């Protein structure tokens, strides 16, 4: 009896309009979050529910919804997908979005035909606030200022702002700028480094790079990476770079 009743119940839950229950990503908020789709398998562990998935991958929480007809405590956002984490936006249209209910490690979804589909292998939308989820240091490049020309020394001056958004201090490190343009003069270095001082949590500093030519050729395309030698152990080693593009 229970098995025959569960499908109509899940169909109703999926088709009814959803309202926010406890949305981790708040609307109209300037808080900084890191979010992404993570598979509900981690090494040899799985299948997992979305709360378990988000905790083991990024110490985060799942994005949740609540149907007006639902009687469960949590409905987590899920989708059928691939076997590895998605590190960049996907636009191939090959995903079906659905819900994962309470402690049942199954993603339920319905397409345009309204035919129920299920999978024990799926993605969860996981969110973590970078400032609270990070228990160590975390260096990021928050700004790359417009390059200036040093007439006296015949060189470009490039300034960048590096900030420690983590919850503990970051030691001294070295940052690097790379000229991504293919048109820089032949025989001159297309990159430069600069020392970054130790930074307390929340502190930032402006560092200066020099390149021995004018970086507008005719456009400027630069990339600055904080702690490019990985001397500082950080919560997130993938958010250290920022690019700058400007037409000449």
Phi and psi in degrees as GROMACS dihedral restraints (atoms count N, CA, C in turn):
[ dihedral_restraints ]
;  ai    aj    ak    al  type     phi  dphi    fc
    3     4     5     6     1   -62.2    20    10
    4     5     6     7     1   -40.3    20    10
    6     7     8     9     1   -68.0    20    10
    7     8     9    10     1   -34.7    20    10
    9    10    11    12     1   -73.1    20    10
   10    11    12    13     1   -25.9    20    10
   12    13    14    15     1   -88.4    20    10
   13    14    15    16     1   -23.0    20    10
   15    16    17    18     1   -68.7    20    10
   16    17    18    19     1   -32.4    20    10
   18    19    20    21     1   -68.3    20    10
   19    20    21    22     1   -47.2    20    10
   21    22    23    24     1   -59.7    20    10
   22    23    24    25     1   -36.7    20    10
   24    25    26    27     1   -64.5    20    10
   25    26    27    28     1   -46.6    20    10
   27    28    29    30     1   -65.8    20    10
   28    29    30    31     1   -35.3    20    10
   30    31    32    33     1   -63.9    20    10
   31    32    33    34     1   -40.8    20    10
   33    34    35    36     1   -63.6    20    10
   34    35    36    37     1   -43.1    20    10
   36    37    38    39     1   -62.5    20    10
   37    38    39    40     1   -37.2    20    10
   39    40    41    42     1   -76.8    20    10
   40    41    42    43     1   -30.1    20    10
   42    43    44    45     1   -91.8    20    10
   43    44    45    46     1   -20.0    20    10
   45    46    47    48     1   -73.2    20    10
   46    47    48    49     1   151.9    20    10
   48    49    50    51     1   -64.3    20    10
   49    50    51    52     1   143.4    20    10
   51    52    53    54     1  -101.3    20    10
   52    53    54    55     1   147.9    20    10
   54    55    56    57     1  -125.4    20    10
   55    56    57    58     1   157.5    20    10
   57    58    59    60     1   -70.5    20    10
   58    59    60    61     1   134.6    20    10
   60    61    62    63     1  -102.0    20    10
   61    62    63    64     1   -65.5    20    10
   63    64    65    66     1  -146.8    20    10
   64    65    66    67     1    74.1    20    10
   66    67    68    69     1   -71.7    20    10
   67    68    69    70     1   115.0    20    10
   69    70    71    72     1   -63.6    20    10
   70    71    72    73     1   -34.7    20    10
   72    73    74    75     1   -93.5    20    10
   73    74    75    76     1   104.4    20    10
   75    76    77    78     1   -78.0    20    10
   76    77    78    79     1   137.7    20    10
   78    79    80    81     1   -67.6    20    10
   79    80    81    82     1   149.0    20    10
   81    82    83    84     1    54.8    20    10
   82    83    84    85     1    38.3    20    10
   84    85    86    87     1  -116.0    20    10
   85    86    87    88     1   143.2    20    10
   87    88    89    90     1   -95.7    20    10
   88    89    90    91     1     5.9    20    10
   90    91    92    93     1   -63.4    20    10
   91    92    93    94     1   147.1    20    10
   93    94    95    96     1   -95.2    20    10
   94    95    96    97     1   125.7    20    10
   96    97    98    99     1  -124.8    20    10
   97    98    99   100     1   154.2    20    10
   99   100   101   102     1  -114.1    20    10
  100   101   102   103     1   133.9    20    10
  102   103   104   105     1  -143.9    20    10
  103   104   105   106     1   156.5    20    10
  105   106   107   108     1  -179.5    20    10
  106   107   108   109     1   171.6    20    10
  108   109   110   111     1   -95.5    20    10
  109   110   111   112     1   125.4    20    10
  111   112   113   114     1  -124.4    20    10
  112   113   114   115     1   136.7    20    10
  114   115   116   117     1   -68.5    20    10
  115   116   117   118     1   148.5    20    10
  117   118   119   120     1   -84.4    20    10
  118   119   120   121     1    24.1    20    10
  120   121   122   123     1  -124.0    20    10
  121   122   123   124     1   138.3    20    10
  123   124   125   126     1  -137.1    20    10
  124   125   126   127     1   109.9    20    10
  126   127   128   129     1    56.2    20    10
  127   128   129   130     1  -116.5    20    10
  129   130   131   132     1   -98.3    20    10
  130   131   132   133     1     5.9    20    10
  132   133   134   135     1   -99.6    20    10
  133   134   135   136     1   130.0    20    10
  135   136   137   138     1   148.1    20    10
  136   137   138   139     1   166.0    20    10
  138   139   140   141     1   -71.6    20    10
  139   140   141   142     1   149.2    20    10
  141   142   143   144     1  -120.5    20    10
  142   143   144   145     1   158.2    20    10
  144   145   146   147     1   -74.1    20    10
  145   146   147   148     1   169.0    20    10
  147   148   149   150     1   -65.9    20    10
  148   149   150   151     1   -40.3    20    10
  150   151   152   153     1   -59.0    20    10
  151   152   153   154     1   -40.1    20    10
  153   154   155   156     1   -67.8    20    10
  154   155   156   157     1   -41.0    20    10
  156   157   158   159     1   -60.9    20    10
  157   158   159   160     1   -49.5    20    10
  159   160   161   162     1   -66.8    20    10
  160   161   162   163     1   -34.1    20    10
  162   163   164   165     1   -69.7    20    10
  163   164   165   166     1   -43.1    20    10
  165   166   167   168     1   -75.8    20    10
  166   167   168   169     1   -28.3    20    10
  168   169   170   171     1   -83.3    20    10
  169   170   171   172     1   -50.6    20    10
  171   172   173   174     1  -134.7    20    10
  172   173   174   175     1    16.0    20    10
  174   175   176   177     1    53.6    20    10
  175   176   177   178     1    39.8    20    10
  177   178   179   180     1  -116.8    20    10
  178   179   180   181     1  -165.7    20    10
  180   181   182   183     1  -127.3    20    10
  181   182   183   184     1   156.8    20    10
  183   184   185   186     1   -84.1    20    10
  184   185   186   187     1   150.9    20    10
  186   187   188   189     1   -70.0    20    10
  187   188   189   190     1   132.7    20    10
  189   190   191   192     1  -124.2    20    10
  190   191   192   193     1   155.6    20    10
  192   193   194   195     1  -132.3    20    10
  193   194   195   196     1   166.7    20    10
  195   196   197   198     1  -141.1    20    10
  196   197   198   199     1   120.6    20    10
  198   199   200   201     1   -80.5    20    10
  199   200   201   202     1   148.4    20    10
  201   202   203   204     1   -64.2    20    10
  202   203   204   205     1   -20.7    20    10
  204   205   206   207     1  -101.3    20    10
  205   206   207   208     1    -3.9    20    10
  207   208   209   210     1   -73.8    20    10
  208   209   210   211     1   144.6    20    10
  210   211   212   213     1  -117.9    20    10
  211   212   213   214     1    13.1    20    10
  213   214   215   216     1   -96.2    20    10
  214   215   216   217     1   160.0    20    10
  216   217   218   219     1   -76.3    20    10
  217   218   219   220     1   -29.9    20    10
  219   220   221   222     1  -145.7    20    10
  220   221   222   223     1   140.7    20    10
  222   223   224   225     1  -125.6    20    10
  223   224   225   226     1   110.4    20    10
  225   226   227   228     1   -96.6    20    10
  226   227   228   229     1   142.2    20    10
  228   229   230   231     1   -75.7    20    10
  229   230   231   232     1   130.0    20    10
  231   232   233   234     1  -141.5    20    10
  232   233   234   235     1   168.4    20    10
  234   235   236   237     1  -156.9    20    10
  235   236   237   238     1   149.9    20    10
  237   238   239   240     1   -70.3    20    10
  238   239   240   241     1   143.5    20    10
  240   241   242   243     1  -162.0    20    10
  241   242   243   244     1  -154.2    20    10
  243   244   245   246     1   -91.0    20    10
  244   245   246   247     1  -170.4    20    10
  246   247   248   249     1   -94.5    20    10
  247   248   249   250     1    -8.2    20    10
  249   250   251   252     1  -124.6    20    10
  250   251   252   253     1   158.0    20    10
  252   253   254   255     1   -60.1    20    10
  253   254   255   256     1   147.0    20    10
  255   256   257   258     1   -93.0    20    10
  256   257   258   259     1   118.2    20    10
  258   259   260   261     1   -98.8    20    10
  259   260   261   262     1    -5.7    20    10
  261   262   263   264     1  -149.2    20    10
  262   263   264   265     1   161.2    20    10
  264   265   266   267     1   -57.7    20    10
  265   266   267   268     1   141.7    20    10
  267   268   269   270     1  -114.1    20    10
  268   269   270   271     1   135.9    20    10
  270   271   272   273     1  -129.9    20    10
  271   272   273   274     1    29.6    20    10
  273   274   275   276     1   -90.3    20    10
  274   275   276   277     1    -3.8    20    10
  276   277   278   279     1    68.4    20    10
  277   278   279   280     1    16.7    20    10
  279   280   281   282     1   -95.6    20    10
  280   281   282   283     1    20.6    20    10
  282   283   284   285     1  -113.8    20    10
  283   284   285   286     1   147.3    20    10
  285   286   287   288     1  -117.0    20    10
  286   287   288   289     1   123.0    20    10
  288   289   290   291     1   -91.6    20    10
  289   290   291   292     1   145.4    20    10
  291   292   293   294     1  -158.8    20    10
  292   293   294   295     1  -152.1    20    10
  294   295   296   297     1  -134.5    20    10
  295   296   297   298     1   146.9    20    10
  297   298   299   300     1  -118.1    20    10
  298   299   300   301     1   125.1    20    10
  300   301   302   303     1  -102.2    20    10
  301   302   303   304     1   128.9    20    10
  303   304   305   306     1    43.3    20    10
  304   305   306   307     1  -125.8    20    10
  306   307   308   309     1   -98.1    20    10
  307   308   309   310     1    16.0    20    10
  309   310   311   312     1   -95.4    20    10
  310   311   312   313     1   112.0    20    10
  312   313   314   315     1   -78.1    20    10
  313   314   315   316     1    63.0    20    10
  315   316   317   318     1  -139.2    20    10
  316   317   318   319     1   136.8    20    10
  318   319   320   321     1   -98.2    20    10
  319   320   321   322     1   121.8    20    10
  321   322   323   324     1  -104.4    20    10
  322   323   324   325     1   130.7    20    10
  324   325   326   327     1  -150.4    20    10
  325   326   327   328     1   158.4    20    10
  327   328   329   330     1  -135.9    20    10
  328   329   330   331     1   136.1    20    10
  330   331   332   333     1   -88.0    20    10
  331   332   333   334     1  -163.7    20    10
  333   334   335   336     1   -63.6    20    10
  334   335   336   337     1   -25.1    20    10
  336   337   338   339     1   -77.4    20    10
  337   338   339   340     1    -7.1    20    10
  339   340   341   342     1    64.6    20    10
  340   341   342   343     1    17.8    20    10
  342   343   344   345     1   -85.4    20    10
  343   344   345   346     1   126.2    20    10
  345   346   347   348     1   -65.6    20    10
  346   347   348   349     1   134.5    20    10
  348   349   350   351     1  -129.2    20    10
  349   350   351   352     1   145.5    20    10
  351   352   353   354     1  -132.7    20    10
  352   353   354   355     1   155.8    20    10
  354   355   356   357     1  -154.5    20    10
  355   356   357   358     1   139.5    20    10
  357   358   359   360     1   -92.8    20    10
  358   359   360   361     1     0.4    20    10
  360   361   362   363     1  -122.2    20    10
  361   362   363   364     1   106.4    20    10
  363   364   365   366     1  -153.5    20    10
  364   365   366   367     1   176.0    20    10
  366   367   368   369     1  -105.0    20    10
  367   368   369   370     1   149.4    20    10
  369   370   371   372     1  -116.9    20    10
  370   371   372   373     1   143.3    20    10
  372   373   374   375     1   -85.4    20    10
  373   374   375   376     1   109.1    20    10
  375   376   377   378     1  -109.0    20    10
  376   377   378   379     1   139.4    20    10
  378   379   380   381     1  -129.5    20    10
  379   380   381   382     1   138.0    20    10
  381   382   383   384     1  -141.2    20    10
  382   383   384   385     1   132.1    20    10
  384   385   386   387     1   -75.5    20    10
  385   386   387   388     1   124.2    20    10
  387   388   389   390     1   -63.3    20    10
  388   389   390   391     1   -34.4    20    10
  390   391   392   393     1   -73.6    20    10
  391   392   393   394     1   -36.7    20    10
  393   394   395   396     1   -91.3    20    10
  394   395   396   397     1   -30.7    20    10
  396   397   398   399     1   -77.3    20    10
  397   398   399   400     1   -18.8    20    10
  399   400   401   402     1   -90.5    20    10
  400   401   402   403     1   121.1    20    10
  402   403   404   405     1  -102.1    20    10
  403   404   405   406     1    11.2    20    10
  405   406   407   408     1  -136.4    20    10
  406   407   408   409     1  -158.3    20    10
  408   409   410   411     1   -85.3    20    10
  409   410   411   412     1   158.6    20    10
  411   412   413   414     1  -156.2    20    10
  412   413   414   415     1   104.3    20    10
  414   415   416   417     1   -93.2    20    10
  415   416   417   418     1   132.1    20    10
  417   418   419   420     1  -135.8    20    10
  418   419   420   421     1   155.8    20    10
  420   421   422   423     1   -94.9    20    10
  421   422   423   424     1   112.9    20    10
  423   424   425   426     1   -90.7    20    10
  424   425   426   427     1   -22.4    20    10
  426   427   428   429     1  -158.3    20    10
  427   428   429   430     1   140.4    20    10
  429   430   431   432     1  -118.9    20    10
  430   431   432   433     1   114.9    20    10
  432   433   434   435     1   -76.8    20    10
  433   434   435   436     1   158.7    20    10
  435   436   437   438     1   -63.6    20    10
  436   437   438   439     1   129.9    20    10
  438   439   440   441     1   -60.0    20    10
  439   440   441   442     1   150.2    20    10
  441   442   443   444     1  -122.2    20    10
  442   443   444   445     1   157.1    20    10
  444   445   446   447     1  -103.1    20    10
  445   446   447   448     1   126.8    20    10
  447   448   449   450     1   -93.4    20    10
  448   449   450   451     1    98.9    20    10
  450   451   452   453     1   -64.6    20    10
  451   452   453   454     1   -36.5    20    10
  453   454   455   456     1   -66.6    20    10
  454   455   456   457     1   -42.9    20    10
  456   457   458   459     1  -104.2    20    10
  457   458   459   460     1     3.6    20    10
  459   460   461   462     1    51.9    20    10
  460   461   462   463     1    61.8    20    10
  462   463   464   465     1  -154.4    20    10
  463   464   465   466     1   159.1    20    10
  465   466   467   468     1   -88.8    20    10
  466   467   468   469     1   138.9    20    10
  468   469   470   471     1  -108.6    20    10
  469   470   471   472     1   122.5    20    10
  471   472   473   474     1  -122.9    20    10
  472   473   474   475     1   122.0    20    10
  474   475   476   477     1  -113.0    20    10
  475   476   477   478     1   140.2    20    10
  477   478   479   480     1  -137.3    20    10
  478   479   480   481     1   149.7    20    10
  480   481   482   483     1  -105.2    20    10
  481   482   483   484     1   125.2    20    10
  483   484   485   486     1  -114.3    20    10
  484   485   486   487     1   133.7    20    10
  486   487   488   489     1  -127.4    20    10
  487   488   489   490     1   145.6    20    10
  489   490   491   492     1   -97.4    20    10
  490   491   492   493     1   103.1    20    10
  492   493   494   495     1   -91.5    20    10
  493   494   495   496     1     5.2    20    10
  495   496   497   498     1   -80.9    20    10
  496   497   498   499     1  -175.7    20    10
  498   499   500   501     1  -104.3    20    10
  499   500   501   502     1     3.4    20    10
  501   502   503   504     1  -138.5    20    10
  502   503   504   505     1   163.7    20    10
  504   505   506   507     1   -67.1    20    10
  505   506   507   508     1   150.0    20    10
  507   508   509   510     1  -112.2    20    10
  508   509   510   511     1   132.2    20    10
  510   511   512   513     1   -73.8    20    10
  511   512   513   514     1  -178.9    20    10
  513   514   515   516     1   -62.1    20    10
  514   515   516   517     1   146.3    20    10
  516   517   518   519     1  -150.3    20    10
  517   518   519   520     1  -179.6    20    10
  519   520   521   522     1  -125.6    20    10
  520   521   522   523     1   130.8    20    10
  522   523   524   525     1  -103.9    20    10
  523   524   525   526     1   159.9    20    10
  525   526   527   528     1  -137.3    20    10
  526   527   528   529     1   142.3    20    10
  528   529   530   531     1  -113.1    20    10
  529   530   531   532     1   139.8    20    10
  531   532   533   534     1  -124.3    20    10
  532   533   534   535     1   132.8    20    10
  534   535   536   537     1   -83.3    20    10
  535   536   537   538     1   110.7    20    10
  537   538   539   540     1   -82.0    20    10
  538   539   540   541     1    -9.8    20    10
  540   541   542   543     1   -71.4    20    10
  541   542   543   544     1   138.7    20    10
  543   544   545   546     1   -80.2    20    10
  544   545   546   547     1    -0.1    20    10
  546   547   548   549     1  -103.9    20    10
  547   548   549   550     1    12.8    20    10
  549   550   551   552     1   -66.4    20    10
  550   551   552   553     1   154.3    20    10
  552   553   554   555     1   -57.5    20    10
  553   554   555   556     1   143.2    20    10
  555   556   557   558     1   -72.9    20    10
  556   557   558   559     1   137.2    20    10
  558   559   560   561     1    90.5    20    10
  559   560   561   562     1     0.4    20    10
  561   562   563   564     1  -112.8    20    10
  562   563   564   565     1   154.2    20    10
  564   565   566   567     1   -67.2    20    10
  565   566   567   568     1   137.9    20    10
  567   568   569   570     1  -101.3    20    10
  568   569   570   571     1    15.2    20    10
  570   571   572   573     1  -149.0    20    10
  571   572   573   574     1   162.7    20    10
  573   574   575   576     1  -151.6    20    10
  574   575   576   577     1   158.3    20    10
  576   577   578   579     1  -122.1    20    10
  577   578   579   580     1   161.8    20    10
  579   580   581   582     1  -151.9    20    10
  580   581   582   583     1   143.1    20    10
  582   583   584   585     1   -72.4    20    10
  583   584   585   586     1   141.2    20    10
  585   586   587   588     1  -116.0    20    10
  586   587   588   589     1   124.6    20    10
  588   589   590   591     1   -71.0    20    10
  589   590   591   592     1   167.7    20    10
  591   592   593   594     1   -62.3    20    10
  592   593   594   595     1   141.5    20    10
  594   595   596   597     1  -127.8    20    10
  595   596   597   598     1   128.8    20    10
  597   598   599   600     1   -74.3    20    10
  598   599   600   601     1   163.9    20    10
  600   601   602   603     1   -55.0    20    10
  601   602   603   604     1   127.5    20    10
  603   604   605   606     1    87.4    20    10
  604   605   606   607     1   -11.2    20    10
  606   607   608   609     1   -81.9    20    10
  607   608   609   610     1   154.9    20    10
  609   610   611   612     1  -137.6    20    10
  610   611   612   613     1   163.0    20    10
  612   613   614   615     1  -146.3    20    10
  613   614   615   616     1   152.7    20    10
  615   616   617   618     1  -104.3    20    10
  616   617   618   619     1   123.5    20    10
  618   619   620   621     1  -112.1    20    10
  619   620   621   622     1   159.6    20    10
  621   622   623   624     1  -126.0    20    10
  622   623   624   625     1   132.0    20    10
  624   625   626   627     1  -112.8    20    10
  625   626   627   628     1   157.1    20    10
  627   628   629   630     1  -132.1    20    10
  628   629   630   631     1   131.7    20    10
  630   631   632   633     1  -122.8    20    10
  631   632   633   634     1   134.8    20    10
  633   634   635   636     1   -79.0    20    10
  634   635   636   637     1    38.6    20    10
  636   637   638   639     1  -165.2    20    10
  637   638   639   640     1   170.0    20    10
  639   640   641   642     1   -82.9    20    10
  640   641   642   643     1   121.0    20    10
  642   643   644   645     1   -75.2    20    10
  643   644   645   646     1   -11.4    20    10
  645   646   647   648     1   -85.3    20    10
  646   647   648   649     1   108.1    20    10
  648   649   650   651     1  -142.0    20    10
  649   650   651   652     1    56.9    20    10
  651   652   653   654     1   -85.5    20    10
  652   653   654   655     1    -8.6    20    10
  654   655   656   657     1  -108.1    20    10
  655   656   657   658     1   157.1    20    10
  657   658   659   660     1  -105.6    20    10
  658   659   660   661     1   125.1    20    10
  660   661   662   663     1  -132.6    20    10
  661   662   663   664     1   106.5    20    10
  663   664   665   666     1  -126.2    20    10
  664   665   666   667     1   155.2    20    10
  666   667   668   669     1  -134.8    20    10
  667   668   669   670     1   127.1    20    10
  669   670   671   672     1  -112.5    20    10
  670   671   672   673     1   132.4    20    10
  672   673   674   675     1  -123.1    20    10
  673   674   675   676     1   125.4    20    10
  675   676   677   678     1   -79.8    20    10
  676   677   678   679     1   142.5    20    10
  678   679   680   681     1    48.1    20    10
  679   680   681   682     1    54.7    20    10
  681   682   683   684     1   -69.0    20    10
  682   683   684   685     1   -16.7    20    10
  684   685   686   687     1   -91.9    20    10
  685   686   687   688     1     1.7    20    10
  687   688   689   690     1    57.4    20    10
  688   689   690   691     1    42.6    20    10
  690   691   692   693     1   -78.2    20    10
  691   692   693   694     1   -23.2    20    10
  693   694   695   696     1  -105.0    20    10
  694   695   696   697     1   129.6    20    10
  696   697   698   699     1   -77.3    20    10
  697   698   699   700     1   121.4    20    10
  699   700   701   702     1  -122.5    20    10
  700   701   702   703     1   160.4    20    10
  702   703   704   705     1   -66.0    20    10
  703   704   705   706     1   -39.6    20    10
  705   706   707   708     1  -131.6    20    10
  706   707   708   709     1   110.8    20    10
  708   709   710   711     1   -87.7    20    10
  709   710   711   712     1    -0.4    20    10
  711   712   713   714     1  -103.8    20    10
  712   713   714   715     1     3.3    20    10
  714   715   716   717     1  -114.9    20    10
  715   716   717   718     1    26.7    20    10
  717   718   719   720     1   -86.8    20    10
  718   719   720   721     1   -11.8    20    10
  720   721   722   723     1  -111.8    20    10
  721   722   723   724     1   152.6    20    10
  723   724   725   726     1  -146.1    20    10
  724   725   726   727     1   144.4    20    10
  726   727   728   729     1  -109.9    20    10
  727   728   729   730     1   157.2    20    10
  729   730   731   732     1  -133.9    20    10
  730   731   732   733     1   129.1    20    10
  732   733   734   735     1  -133.9    20    10
  733   734   735   736     1   132.7    20    10
  735   736   737   738     1  -153.1    20    10
  736   737   738   739     1   134.9    20    10
  738   739   740   741     1   -79.9    20    10
  739   740   741   742     1   143.0    20    10
